[in-house]
Amino acid sequence: MLARAACAALRRPLLRRLSTAPPRKLDRAARRAAREKKADPTTKDTGTTTKLWVSVGGTTAFLSVGIYSLMADPNESELARSAQSTSVGKWLTANVGEMASTFVNPCREKLLPDWPPDYLNLDSNVPCPHTLVLDLDDTLVHASWDRKFGWRHAKRPGVEQFLRDMAMKYEIVIFSSNIAGVGDPVVNALDREGCAMHRLYRECTHFIRGTHVKDLSKMNRPLSKIVVLDKDPKALQLQPGHVIIVPPYTDATDKSDSYLEDITPFLQALVNEGVKDVPMALARFSSHNASDIAREYAEMLETAKTKTEGVRSLGLGGFVRSSQKMPEPERKAGSLLAEAGLTASAIAGDAPDARPKKGRLFGFWEARAKKAEEDQKLKMAAWDKVLQKRQQQKRLAAERLG
């Protein structure tokens, strides 16, 4: 019995192997047909993949439209204005702005030190001068790159003399939207005489919808006495009334560029005439372009000079009578000059006055104007001392290092 059971157990696997049919080999045509069937786009697996990609694309488009409607400028886009006016849009915009405030706001509340700075050793009674904020890239210098020389910078014609002239009147601030590591070596090469007292870079700007904006309210100086020279009006979109727009200097071979030289008389007059409200003075011109301001200011001075010569030749009474018949354009130019605070006293010269003697009232006003002029001269003398002391400190520092 045992021998028979053992033989049956050995015979069973052998019979199973014999009963299994060998695999049938496919010819080349059959194999090609099987591969084409697997690659057929109408199969169930490929359909699932297509649905997945459609879902991903739709979700991405929805999120893109949502982000644009919340972050775009509502003044330029109807979609953004509609989305941000809703309660949900206001809530999302406020929260996103709060989270991003660390990255988009200036690095400190006071971009400039209190006046007077400690390193100048000035008396606290010395008045703060006007502040001139100058853009760097394509306003004072133009940067270019090539494979042979790498980065090179070309100075705008007249920029060094412009800085020297402005340093006698203004507290100069060079404010660049570039990073300090790139801008600082350029300023060192440009301003070898130390005319600019302060340098500000990208970390001091306010990033608003893709633009590095220079917020003048953070300058820690009287806002009404700040004037800006810049190529991009969007960079001053928070205080547009303070900017004088200079066309960008992009051609390093152009030696005929004279925008800095042309605007110098006007900038000097702002200080010489003691203009206390720079935006009001700039608003009197047809535009904020440097060329228009320089041309119209020259016309104002010419008109004032003509009127002064008329006073001297006719006397005061004759001038009053002639002014009643003065053409409207000349009368408007004269009032424009007076309202802007830009008188032509420097052009009038020291020729003998043909006007009759003045009474007490005229004498009082003349004495008051003379006192104001003397006060302005004292302020400028104090500022000159500041510059001289700074130059002396630089020389002493250079001697110690030498």
Beta strands, then each sheet from edge to edge (+ up, - down):
strand 1: 130-134
strand 2: 141-146
strand 3: 150-155
strand 4: 170-175
strand 5: 196-200
strand 6: 206-208
strand 7: 211-213
strand 8: 226-230
strand 9: 243-245
sheet 1: 5+ 4+ 1+ 8+ 9+
sheet 2: 2+ 3-
sheet 3: 6+ 7-
end
